[in-house]
Amino acid sequence: MSDPGSSPAADRGRPPHHRAPRLSAVRREGGRVTPLELFFDLVFVLAITECTALMSHHPTWSGLAQGLLVLGVLWWAWAAYAWLTSVIDPEAGPVRLVFFAAMASMLIAAICVPEAFGDLALAFALAIGFFRVAHIALFAIAGSDEPNLARSVRTLAISTAIAVGLLAAASAFGGLAQAALWILALALDFGGPYFFGVEGWQLVPGHFAERHGLIIIIALGESIVEIGSGAAGHLDLGIGTAAVLGVGVAAALWWLYFDVVALVSARRLNEAEPGRVQNALARDSYSYLHLLLVAGIVLAAFGMKTVLAHTGAHLHWVTAFALLGGISTYLLGLVAFRYRHVRTWNRYKLLLAAVLVVLIPVATAIPALLTLALATALLALLVVREHAGYDERRDRLRSRNTMTDAEAELLGNQDA
């Protein structure tokens, strides 16, 4: 005789049994950046700001190098999550809890940045290690039923483990030995996807391009923050003028990227052949070359902060290089970005990048405010020249970016 308690009627009278939620990866649907991704990126505002603070506290060539090395580690950690969120939905179920934990670890890493080569070197390495382990774990779950993706995740896990181990080992050293271990860690980290190939990775091109555009905005926002902190609560004619000029520099850098370049590049990535070709284009132009853009912004922010604090003084070689060399690095990044997508050079950006480098010695002999004014004027001329050089195709491109798919298809048929 069957147990009455196991009959369907009896089961209907029992309260439902709820299983504990299990960590699983839900595939991304749609190409728009989610609110959680925007929230997640906010920790990089502090991290990038602390890189500039590290340079400001140690305005020497070694301090500049340390700030750029830390930025490289932070950038590669962020870039890894940009690839991850092109595969999984970060807001689905318990996955969001892992993202919150990763945010907390990145916040700890950001706090450690000013002493990443000093007393907090090991704490920085451990915080970055947790951040990267969470990324690998989520990617492993996402690729559990896809052999190609799983194989790529395993190779990434190996290069990540070695790089993080080297950062931890570097905390036991100082000087050149510590710097050498950091450089080796970055080389292995950045070189992993290049030497192991990109065939197994998966990509949502529209989301990937938008995510990198947003991180450029975050970096530019950090430059505005540094302008304000450079004033340190004081205001006179020189500081006010420098602040306006600094906003002009940030606006020009924004214009040179978002007016046309970002739109064309996003479209090129979307139209590339899915798989190896598209993934290699994303790796080279976004994961690699966008670091030049962010590094240029961070260097320029350090230079502008110094100008705000000493408008009438001459810039030293380090700060002159940071301001003018940072803008030059940004322009060269845009040139390389364009070449990777369309195989053509932008001679005006190349020319201005060279002129800014030539002006570095001049900047050490004239007032800092005049140096900033020259940089702003040259950038404004470049913006005007490029804007005038575009024909009606620019307006058509920008209008397509705000059209519905049906409207864009109709216009495309008319163009044909």
N, C-alpha and C positions, 0 to 999 in steps of 0.2 A: 504494500500500500504506500502510495506517495505521501510525502510530508505535506500537510495542508499549508504549512507556512511557505512552501515553495510554489504554490499555485499562482497563476496569473492574477487571480482576484486578490490574493493576499499581497502580491507584489505591488499592485496598484495602491494598496493602503499604506505602503511604507514610504517614508521620505526618500527622495531621490539620493543616490550616492554620487557625490561630487569627487572626481579625481583631482589631485593636485595638478596645477598647470605644469606642463613639461616644456622645457626650453626647446624650441624648434624655430627654424628659419622660414618665414613666409616670403615668397618671391615678390619683388617690387612690381607694382602695377602702376603705370603712368610715369611720366618723365619729370614731373615738377618736384622741386625740393620741398620736403615736408617741414612743418614747424619744429619738430624735434631736431632735425638737422641744423636748422638755424640756431636753435638753443644750444646744441652741441658745439657749434662753431664759436660761440661766445667765449669759451675758455681760451681760445687762441687770441682774443683781444688782449687779455692779460699776458699771455705767453709772449706775444710779439712785442708788447710794450716793455716787458722785462728784458728782452734782448737789447732794445734801445737803451734801457736804463743801465745795463751792463757796460755798454760802450761809453755812456756818459760818465759813469763812475770810474772808468779806466780809459781815458781818452788818449790811448797810445796805440801803436800798431798791433801789439799783442792783444790789447783789449778789443780792438776792432776784429781781429782774427777770431778771438774767443766768441764774440757775439755772433759772428757769421757761422761758426761751427755749431753753436747751440741752435741757431736758426735752422741749419740743415737737418739736425736731428728732429726738431719739432715739425718741420715741413714734411719730412718723409713719414713721420707718424700720422700726420693729418692726411696726407695723400693716400695712405693705406686705407683709411676709412672712407675716402671718396670712392675708391674701387668697391669696397664692401657694400656701401649703400646703393651702388648701382645693381647689386644682386639681390639684396634682401630689403624688406621693409623695416626700418628701424623702430617704427611705432607699433609693430605687431606683437601683442602678448608680452611675455617676460623678457623679450629681447630689449625692450626699452630700459629695463632695469640694468642690463649689462652696459648700455650706453651711459646711464647715469653714473655707474661705477667707474667707467672709463673717464668720464668728465671729471670726477673727483680726483682720479690719479693724475690727469693732465693739469689740474689746478695745483696739486702738490708739486709737480714738475716745474710749473711756472713760478711758484714761490721760490724754488731752489735755483732758478736761473742765475741771479746775481752772484751766487757762490757755486755755480756748477763746476768750476775748476778749483774750488777751494774746499771749505769745510762741508759743504752739502753735495759734493760730487757723487758719493755713493747713493744718497737719498734721491738725487736726480735720476741716476741710472735705474734704480729700483722702480721709481714711479713710471718712467718711460717703459720699463720692462713689463709692468702690469698692464699698461695701456696697450702695448703691442700683443701681449698674450691674449687679452680679451678679443682683440681683432682676429687673431689666428683661430681662436676657439669658435667664434661665430662663423668664420669662413669655412672651417672644417665641417661644421654642422650643415651649412648651405651646400657644400660639395659632397656630402655623404653618399648621394645617389648618382653622382656624375663623375665618372672616372677622370676625365680630362681636367676638370676644375679641382678635384681632389689631389691630383698629381701636382698641379701648380701650387696649391696651398702647402703641400709638403715641402717643396723646394723653397718656398717663401719662409716657412717655419725654420728651416735650417739656416738660411742667411740671417734671419732676424735673431735667432738664438746666439749666433756667433757675434753679431754686431752689438747686441745688448751685453753679452758677456765681456766684450772688449771695453765697453763703456764702464762697466763695473770694475774691471781690472785697472782701468786708467785712474780710478779714484785713489789707488795706492801709490801713485806717482805724482810728480809735479814737473813743471817746465817742459822741455822738449819731448821727453818720454811720454808724458801725458797727452800732449798735442798730437804726437805721432799715433798713439793708440786711437784717439778720436778720429783722425783722418782715415786710418785703416778701417775703423768701424763704418764710417760714412761711405767709403769706397765699396766695401762689401755689400752694404745695404742697397746703395744705388745701383750697383752692378748686377745684383741678383736677377731682376727682371730682364736685364739686357742679355745676359749670358744664358739664362735658363729658358728664354723664349716667352712669348705672350699668347701662344695658341690656346691655352686652356682657360684663360680668363674670359669673363662675360661683362658686357657693357650695355648701359642705356645711354646713348651718346648725348641726347638732349639734357638729361639730368647731369651727366658728367661735366659738360661744358658750363652749365649754369652754376654748378657747385664751385667751380674754379673762379668763375666771375665774381661770385659772392665773397670768396676769400680775398680777392683783390680789393673789393670794397672795404672789407674788414681791415686790411693792411693800410689802405688810404685813410680810413677812420682813425687808425692808430697814429698816423702822421699829424692829423688834426689835434689829437690829444696831446702829442708832444709839443705842438705849437703853444697850446694853452699852458702846459706845465713849464715851458721855457720862460714864459712871462713871470711865473711865480708870484702872481697877485699884484704885479706892478704894471703901470701903464703911463707911457709918455708918447711923444710924437714918434720917436724911433721904434719903440716896441709896437705901437699901433700900426705903423707902416710895415714893419716886418711881418706882423700877423696877417695883414691883408695880402702881402706878397706870398706868404706861405700857403694861404688858401688858394692863391692863383696857381702856384706850382701843383698842388694836389688836384685842382680842377683840370689843369692841362694834362696831367698824367691820366686822370679818369677819361678825358675826352679822347686821348690818343688810343686808348684800349677799347672803350665801349661804343664809340660812335660808329665805327665800321668793323674794326678788326675782330672783335668778339663775335659779331653776327656772322661774318664770312667764315670764320674758323669753326663755329658751331655747325654751320650748314655743311661745310666740308667734312667734318667728322661724321655727321649724320649720313652723308651720302657715300662714305667710304665703304668698301666691301666688308661686311661683318666677319669677324674672326681675326686672323693674324694681321691683316692690313689695317683694319680699324683699331685694333688694340695697340699695335705699334705706333700708330699716329697719336693715339691718346697718351700713351706712355711718354713719347718723345716731346710732344708739344705742350702737354699739360703737366704731367708728373715731373718731368725734368725741366723744361724751359720756363715754366711759371715760377720756379724758384728764383730765377734771375729777376723777374718782375718784383717779387716780394722782397728779395734782398736789396734791390735798388731802392724800393720805398723805405725800408728800414734804415738804410744808410742815409738817405736824404732826410728822413725824420730826425735822425741824430744830428745832422748838420744844421737843420732849421732850428732845432732846440737850442743849439749853441749860439746861433745868430740872435735869437730872441733874448738870450741872457747877456750877450755882449755885442750890441748893435754897432757900437762905435769902434770896437777893437778889430784887429786883424785876425783872421782865422789862422790857426796853426796848420801844418801840413796834413795832419790826421783828419781834422775837421773839414778842411778844404776838400780833401779827397772824398770824405764821406758825403758832403753836399753835392759837389759837381760830379764826382765819380759815381755816386749813387744814381743820379739822374741818367748819367751815361749808361750805366749797367741796365737800367730799366729800358732805355731806348734800344740797346743791343739785344735785350731779351725779346722785344717786339719785332726787331728785324729777323732774328732767328726763328721766332714763332711764325712769321709770315712765310719765310723761306720753306719751313717744314711743310706748310700747307699748300702753297701755290708755286713754290720754286722760283720766286722772283725776289729781288732785293729792293728795299726802300732806301734809295740813296740819300734822301733828305734826313731821315733819322740817323743814318750812318754818319753823315756829315756833321750833324749837330753833336752826336756822341763824341766825335773826334775833337770838335771845337771845345767842348766842355772839359775834356781831358787836358787840352793845351792851356786852358784858363786856370788850371789848378795852381801853378806857381804864381800867377797874377793875383789870385785870391788871397795869398799870404801877404800881399803888399798893399792891399786896399781895404777900406772898412768893410766889415762883414755885411752890413746892410746893402752896400753897393754890389757885393758879390751876389747876394740873393736877388737883387733887382735885375742884374744882368741875366741870371738864370731864368727868372720869370719872363723877361722880355723875349729871350731866345725861344723858350717854349711856346709863348704866345704866337710868335712868328711862324713856328712850325705848324701849330694848329691852324692858323689862317691859311698857310700855304697848302696844307693837305685838304682843308675844307674847300678851297677854291679849285683844287685839282680834280675833285670828284664831280662827275656830271649827274644827270638825272637818275643814274643807276643807284646812287646813294639813297635818294629819297624812296626809290622803289624797294630797295633792300630793307630799309627801316620800316616801311609800311607793311611789307610782308611779315616782319617780325611781330606785328601786332594784329595781323589778319587772322581770321578763322581759317581752318584747313580748306574749306570749300572756296573761300575767296582767293586764297593763294593758288589753288589749283586752277581756278578760272583765269586768273591773271597769267599763270604759266602757260595755259593754252593759247591765250591771246599773244603772248610773246613768241610762241612757236610759229 
